[in-house]
Amino acid sequence: MEMLFIIAFVLLLLLIYGPHVWIRQVMRKHGAHDDDIPGTGGELAQHLINRFELSGVSVEATDLGDHYSPVDKAVRLSGDIYNGRSITALAVAAHEVGHAIQYHRQEAITHLRHRYLPLANSIQKLAVGFFFAVPLVLAIFKVPHAAIVMGVVGVAAMLASVLIQFIILPMELDASFNKALPILVKGDYIRKEQYQAANSVLKAAAFTYVAAALVDILRLGRWLTILRGAIR
């Protein structure tokens, strides 16, 4: 019985953390510098912004991870992508410009992120707040059941946040495979033999939010341990 529990636990960890490891491995595998690539990820992003006439959209280097900010109308790329000459740099830059195109064209799919991502962030903060409130409730009211209820609400809130991240996935897939990949192929920004590598990187880019959501489940397990200790 104990062995089955260990196996189930290991499989659960692989299911939760596996996608995150896979994404990092794919990005690293295709992130090697290539002298044959004529420009950096940042230069490609700026070129595509000009090509598609995305007025008002800028390209910036950032330490906060690759993303497109619809509020600031900025394609933000990490240093390795902004300055890199690799398949990973080109594909990720094209993916983020794909998001800029979505917003510039006011495509209906952008409502997914606009509607649900702020909600996910709010729910996440709410969940953390509930967990931190548990010891305070115990100290003031001396009612364990109240802490349990708050803990359950916090768990539900965090799970809802994870679910919302999955809802946003179609927008990521569109940026990768309806925008970035056709742009890279039809524009001859990548060679024929680089297609599979670019496809892999774009798949990883699309599933980044899903991987982050799964890792949040590990954080949920940590909070449950803290909650159990507080109730005891």
C-alpha angles and dihedrals in degrees: 000000000000090000091052089051091051092048091048090049092050091048090050091052090050091049093049102037099026097083091051091052091045092053092050091047093050093047091049094044093056096033097087116125113261118196090198091066105094099209146020127258090256092052092049091050091052091046092052092047088055093043094053092039095236095176116209095012115128135191119230138176113236143178092212099079132268113305146129118244110209090188095057093027089230132142102214119196131185117242095260091053098038094050099025129110100202141105089258091053093049095044096046092046090051090047093055091046085052088063090049089054091050091056095040090055090042091230116190091238091070088072088073092066095034092052104035109028096065087046090052091051092048092049090049091054090046091053093050089047092054092050092050090048094058098081090045092053090050092049095048105035102023088217112133092187091062090054090049091053091049090048092051090050090049092051091049091050093051092048089050089053090053091050091052090055088059090051090060092056097095089061091053092048090050092052090051105039106021095040118016102036096048089045093052094045102040092041091052091234089139131037123244092254090054094058097094092048092050090046091053093049092048090050089052091047091052093052096046093101091047091052090049090050091052091050087053087065088063088053087051090057090052091051091049089055090051090047093051090051092050093051092051 
